[in-house]
């Protein structure tokens, strides 16, 4: 058995014995998962404050347990009842996530390990002014854009122009007929806003790694992947397009066809970034997406150099972060 596989399996065995009560205590840097999967620093580019009602101290313990040395908190936009939020469904990013002020204050209180993004409902009249207010206070990304709008609408283009002016990435949740419409047209925005770095995330983004993915209503496709899907081409053809490996959609993409994944991680080794987007409270085991994604990256990355790029170096470069 390879050392990497042994460490990963040992990690989950250790975590399987952890109770929720234990996990809710502040975890030390010597937690079971961190010890069993020790392999250098990890930057988590996708977490939420208040996710599904998770208390702050549990979030802290969770991030320590998965070994995250730096975490970026992605806020929700303001509460709004309008078509772009599906009548309020998208408030809190459909996850009870907290907003700009809360993420800013939490990051200020934990400056050594947390950063924050800026966000708002894009078709509110003063959305860009609200986002810019937090960019000026140190937000490192506009995210997570998860609203029912056309990806090339005038409102979204104002968001992209703001990102260009402040030289920060934009992270977009792609979900067919729900969030960010017009995935097949997004190449026009990549061409128009060449200086803006975009991060693709969620079901429609990851389903379309497969050239044969025809039914867009299928959000978590299974089985073999044929290279050359729209997502694969966006990553290959546009220097300003990146991929966020977080959530169940990212884990599904990593594990559905492991032979494809190894080649995919090699080809896009400079374009893919680890995120958890995980509302788990234990920091490991079968319910923790963050831990499972890390384990999949460690197991499927063809070498340790690529593993380090996905877990740390790509995020450090994209967000221009200091060493962690």
C-alpha positions in Angstrom: 0.0 0.0 0.0 1.3 3.5 -0.9 2.2 5.7 2.0 -0.4 8.3 0.8 -3.2 5.7 0.7 -2.2 4.4 4.2 -2.3 7.9 5.7 -5.7 8.7 4.1 -7.3 5.4 5.3 -5.7 5.9 8.8 -7.2 9.4 8.9 -10.7 8.2 8.3 -10.3 5.3 10.7 -9.3 7.7 13.4 -12.1 10.1 12.6 -14.7 7.4 12.6 -14.2 7.2 16.4 -14.7 10.9 17.0 -18.0 12.0 18.5 -19.8 15.2 17.7 -19.4 16.3 21.3 -15.6 16.0 21.0 -15.5 17.8 17.7 -17.4 20.8 19.1 -14.5 21.4 21.4 -11.7 23.6 19.9 -9.4 21.3 18.0 -5.7 21.5 18.5 -3.2 21.6 15.6 -2.5 18.0 16.5 -6.0 16.7 15.7 -6.4 13.2 14.4 -7.0 14.2 10.8 -4.1 16.7 10.8 -1.7 14.1 12.1 -2.8 11.4 9.8 -2.8 13.4 6.7 0.1 15.7 7.4 1.4 17.0 4.1 2.0 20.7 4.3 -0.3 23.8 4.5 -3.8 23.9 3.0 -5.7 26.9 1.8 -9.5 26.4 1.8 -10.9 29.0 -0.6 -14.6 28.2 0.0 -16.2 28.2 3.5 -19.3 30.0 5.0 -20.0 31.5 8.4 -23.2 30.3 10.0 -23.5 27.5 7.4 -26.7 25.6 8.2 -26.7 27.3 11.7 -23.2 26.0 12.6 -21.7 27.9 15.6 -18.5 29.9 15.1 -16.5 27.7 17.5 -17.5 24.6 15.6 -16.4 26.2 12.3 -13.0 26.9 13.9 -12.7 23.3 15.1 -13.8 22.0 11.8 -11.2 23.9 9.8 -8.4 22.9 12.2 -9.6 19.3 11.9 -9.3 19.2 8.1 -5.9 20.9 8.4 -6.8 24.2 6.8 -4.1 26.8 7.6 -5.9 29.6 5.8 -9.7 29.8 5.1 -11.6 32.3 2.9 -15.1 33.0 4.1 -17.6 33.7 1.3 -20.5 35.9 2.5 -24.1 36.0 1.3 -25.6 39.1 -0.2 -28.3 41.2 1.4 -31.7 39.8 2.0 -33.9 40.4 -1.0 -37.3 39.1 -2.2 -37.0 39.3 -6.0 -36.7 37.0 -9.0 -32.9 36.8 -8.8 -33.2 35.3 -5.3 -36.1 33.1 -6.4 -38.4 34.9 -4.0 -35.8 34.7 -1.1 -34.7 31.1 -1.6 -31.2 32.3 -2.4 -31.0 34.5 0.7 -28.1 33.3 2.7 -26.8 31.5 -0.4 -29.6 28.9 0.3 -27.4 27.8 3.2 -28.1 30.2 6.1 -24.7 31.8 5.3 -24.0 35.1 7.0 -23.2 38.3 5.2 -20.4 40.8 4.6 -20.3 42.4 8.0 -20.2 39.1 9.9 -17.5 37.6 7.7 -15.4 40.7 8.0 -15.7 40.8 11.8 -14.9 37.1 12.1 -11.8 37.4 9.8 -10.6 40.4 11.8 -10.9 38.4 15.0 -8.9 35.5 13.4 -6.4 37.3 11.2 -3.8 34.6 11.2 -6.1 32.0 9.7 -9.2 33.6 8.0 -9.8 36.0 5.1 -13.1 37.2 3.7 -14.8 37.9 0.4 -17.4 40.5 -0.6 -20.8 39.8 -2.1 -24.2 41.1 -2.9 -27.3 40.4 -5.0 -26.1 41.6 -8.4 -29.3 43.2 -9.6 -29.8 45.4 -6.5 -29.4 49.0 -7.7 -26.3 49.6 -5.4 -24.8 46.2 -5.5 -21.4 47.2 -6.8 -21.2 50.0 -4.3 -21.9 47.5 -1.5 -19.3 45.1 -2.8 -16.7 47.8 -3.3 -17.2 48.9 0.3 -15.9 45.5 1.5 -13.2 45.3 -1.2 -11.7 48.5 0.2 -11.7 46.9 3.7 -9.6 43.9 2.4 -11.9 41.4 0.8 -9.9 39.1 -1.5 -12.7 37.8 -3.8 -16.2 38.6 -5.0 -18.1 35.5 -3.9 -20.1 33.5 -3.9 -22.2 34.8 -6.8 -25.2 32.4 -6.5 -28.2 34.2 -7.9 -30.8 33.6 -10.7 -29.3 36.0 -13.3 -28.0 35.8 -16.8 -24.2 35.4 -16.7 -23.7 38.1 -19.4 -26.4 40.5 -18.1 -25.6 44.2 -17.6 -25.7 43.7 -13.9 -23.2 40.9 -13.9 -20.9 42.7 -16.2 -20.8 45.5 -13.7 -19.6 42.9 -11.1 -16.9 41.7 -13.5 -15.8 45.3 -14.2 -15.5 45.9 -10.4 -13.4 42.8 -10.0 -11.1 44.1 -12.8 -10.8 47.5 -11.2 -9.8 45.9 -7.8 -7.9 42.9 -9.3 -9.8 40.3 -7.4 -11.3 37.0 -8.6 -15.0 36.3 -9.0 -16.3 32.9 -7.9 -19.5 31.7 -9.5 -22.0 29.0 -8.6 -23.2 27.4 -11.8 -26.5 25.5 -11.5 -28.7 24.8 -14.5 -31.9 26.9 -14.6 -31.2 28.0 -11.0 -28.1 30.1 -10.6 -26.0 32.0 -13.3 -27.8 31.2 -16.5 -26.1 30.8 -19.9 -23.1 28.6 -19.1 -22.6 27.9 -22.7 -22.3 31.6 -23.5 -19.8 32.4 -20.7 -16.8 32.3 -23.1 -17.9 35.7 -24.3 -17.4 37.1 -20.8 -14.0 35.3 -20.5 -13.0 37.0 -23.7 -14.4 40.4 -22.8 -12.9 40.5 -19.3 -9.6 38.9 -19.9 -7.9 40.5 -16.9 -10.5 39.1 -14.5 -9.9 35.7 -13.0 -13.0 33.6 -12.7 -13.5 30.6 -10.5 -16.1 28.0 -11.6 -18.0 26.0 -8.9 -21.0 23.8 -8.4 -23.1 21.2 -10.3 -23.3 22.5 -13.8 -19.6 23.5 -13.8 -18.4 20.1 -12.7 -21.0 18.0 -14.7 -19.6 19.5 -17.9 -16.1 18.1 -17.6 -17.6 15.4 -19.7 -17.9 16.0 -23.5 -20.9 13.6 -23.5 -22.9 15.4 -20.8 -26.0 16.3 -22.8 -28.8 16.4 -20.2 -28.1 19.5 -18.2 -30.8 18.6 -15.7 -28.6 15.9 -14.4 -26.5 17.7 -11.8 -24.4 14.8 -10.4 -23.6 12.5 -13.3 -21.9 9.2 -12.7 -19.7 6.9 -14.7 -16.8 7.4 -17.2 -15.8 10.8 -18.4 -14.9 11.7 -22.0 -12.4 14.6 -22.1 -13.3 17.8 -23.9 -16.5 18.9 -22.1 -17.3 22.6 -21.9 -15.7 23.0 -18.5 -12.6 21.2 -19.7 -12.4 23.5 -22.7 -12.9 26.7 -20.6 -10.0 25.6 -18.3 -7.8 24.8 -21.3 -8.6 27.7 -23.6 -8.9 30.6 -21.2 -6.0 31.7 -19.0 -8.4 33.5 -16.7 -10.6 30.5 -15.9 -10.0 28.4 -12.8 -11.9 25.6 -11.0 -13.1 25.4 -7.3 -13.0 21.7 -6.3 -15.4 22.2 -3.3 -18.7 20.7 -2.4 -20.4 17.5 -3.4 -20.2 18.4 -7.0 -16.4 18.8 -6.8 -16.1 15.5 -4.9 -18.3 13.7 -7.5 -16.1 15.1 -10.3 -13.0 13.8 -8.6 -14.2 10.3 -7.9 -16.6 9.3 -10.8 -13.8 8.3 -13.1 -10.4 8.1 -11.4 -8.4 7.4 -14.5 -9.8 10.6 -16.1 -9.2 12.5 -12.9 -5.5 11.8 -12.7 -5.0 13.1 -16.2 -7.4 16.0 -15.6 -5.5 17.1 -12.5 -2.2 16.9 -14.4 -3.5 19.0 -17.4 -5.1 21.6 -15.2 -2.6 21.4 -12.3 -2.2 25.3 -12.3 -5.9 26.0 -12.5 -7.6 24.0 -9.8 -8.0 25.0 -6.1 -9.2 23.2 -3.0 -12.3 24.4 -1.3 -14.5 22.6 1.2 -18.0 24.3 1.1 -18.8 21.9 3.9 -21.4 22.4 6.6 -20.2 19.3 8.5 -19.6 19.7 12.3 -17.1 16.9 12.9 -14.3 17.7 10.6 -14.0 14.2 9.2 -15.7 10.9 8.3 -18.4 10.2 5.8 -20.3 13.5 6.3 -17.4 15.8 5.9 -16.9 16.9 2.3 -13.8 18.9 3.1 -12.0 15.9 4.5 -13.2 13.7 1.7 -12.0 16.1 -1.0 -8.6 16.5 0.6 -8.3 12.7 0.8 -9.3 12.4 -2.9 -6.8 15.0 -4.0 -4.0 13.2 -2.0 -4.9 9.9 -3.5 -5.5 10.9 -7.1 -2.9 13.6 -7.6 -0.2 12.0 -9.7 2.6 13.4 -7.5 3.2 15.5 -4.5 4.0 18.6 -6.5 0.5 18.6 -8.1 -1.0 17.8 -4.7 0.7 20.8 -3.2 -0.5 23.0 -6.1 -4.1 22.0 -5.6 -4.1 22.3 -1.9 -2.0 25.4 -1.4 0.2 27.0 -4.2 -2.5 27.8 -6.7 -4.6 29.6 -4.1 -1.6 31.4 -2.7 -0.8 32.7 -6.2 -4.3 33.5 -7.3 -5.2 35.5 -4.1 -1.7 36.9 -3.7 -1.4 35.5 -0.1 1.6 35.5 2.2 3.0 32.1 3.2 0.8 30.3 5.7 
